[in-house]
Amino acid sequence: MVTTALWVRMEAKPGKEKEVEEFLLAGRPLVMEEPATIAWFGVKLGPSSYAIFDVFPNDAGRQAHLSGKVAAALMAKAPDLFSQPPSIEKIDVLASKLPG
């Protein structure tokens, strides 16, 4: 069961869209190493708008993710890739349907 999530919205700098997409693709293997990250999605919302949505069983799992490799890489790359710092929202999951 998942109870917590993150919604991270990002706006690519002009001309950096391909690099943002490559960054999101490269994040998947790192997230696979996180047992408390139940589901993780890197999505494209528009021509230069992107987001990450991920869910966790509890706040401890969410905090572990925020302290992990993907979050560190995101913050390290943010000044180069994004027109403004990523917007990170902690959200609660009220209902879900997951495989398994």
C-alpha positions in Angstrom: 0.0 0.0 0.0 1.2 3.5 -0.7 0.4 6.5 1.5 2.8 9.2 0.4 4.1 10.6 -2.9 6.2 13.3 -4.5 5.2 15.5 -7.4 8.3 17.3 -8.9 7.7 19.7 -11.7 10.5 21.0 -13.9 10.8 23.5 -16.7 13.7 22.9 -19.1 15.9 25.8 -20.2 15.5 26.5 -23.9 17.5 23.9 -25.9 17.9 21.6 -22.8 14.8 19.5 -23.4 16.7 16.5 -24.8 19.1 16.6 -21.9 16.2 16.6 -19.4 14.7 13.6 -21.1 18.1 11.8 -21.0 18.4 12.7 -17.3 15.0 11.2 -16.5 15.8 8.0 -18.4 19.1 7.7 -16.6 17.3 8.1 -13.2 15.3 4.8 -13.6 18.2 2.4 -12.7 19.0 4.5 -9.7 15.4 4.4 -8.5 15.4 0.6 -9.0 17.8 0.4 -6.1 15.4 2.0 -3.7 13.2 -0.6 -2.1 10.8 1.9 -0.6 10.1 3.6 -4.0 7.0 1.6 -5.0 6.4 3.4 -8.4 8.4 6.1 -10.2 7.4 8.0 -13.3 9.3 10.5 -15.3 6.8 12.3 -17.6 6.7 15.0 -20.2 3.8 17.5 -19.7 4.5 19.8 -22.7 7.3 20.9 -25.0 9.6 21.9 -22.2 7.6 20.9 -19.1 8.5 17.7 -17.2 7.6 16.0 -13.9 8.5 13.1 -11.7 5.7 11.3 -9.8 6.7 8.7 -7.3 5.0 6.8 -4.5 6.1 5.3 -1.2 4.6 3.1 1.6 5.2 5.8 4.2 7.0 9.1 5.0 10.2 7.2 5.9 10.4 5.8 2.3 9.8 9.2 0.9 12.5 10.8 3.0 14.9 8.0 2.0 14.2 8.8 -1.6 14.7 12.6 -1.1 18.1 11.7 0.5 19.0 9.3 -2.4 21.0 9.4 -5.6 18.3 10.6 -7.9 17.5 13.6 -5.7 21.1 14.5 -5.4 21.6 14.3 -9.1 18.5 16.4 -9.7 19.7 19.2 -7.5 23.3 19.0 -8.9 22.0 19.3 -12.5 19.2 21.8 -11.8 21.1 25.0 -12.5 22.2 23.7 -15.9 19.0 22.0 -17.1 16.1 24.0 -15.6 14.9 27.6 -16.0 14.0 27.6 -12.3 14.6 25.2 -9.4 12.4 22.1 -9.5 9.2 22.4 -7.5 9.0 19.5 -5.1 5.6 18.9 -3.5 5.0 16.2 -0.8 1.6 14.8 -1.2 -0.6 12.2 0.4 -2.1 9.3 -1.5 -5.8 8.8 -0.8 -6.4 5.8 -3.1 -4.3 3.8 -5.5 -4.3 0.7 -7.8 -1.0 -1.0 -8.4 -0.2 -4.3 -10.0 0.5 -7.3 -7.8 
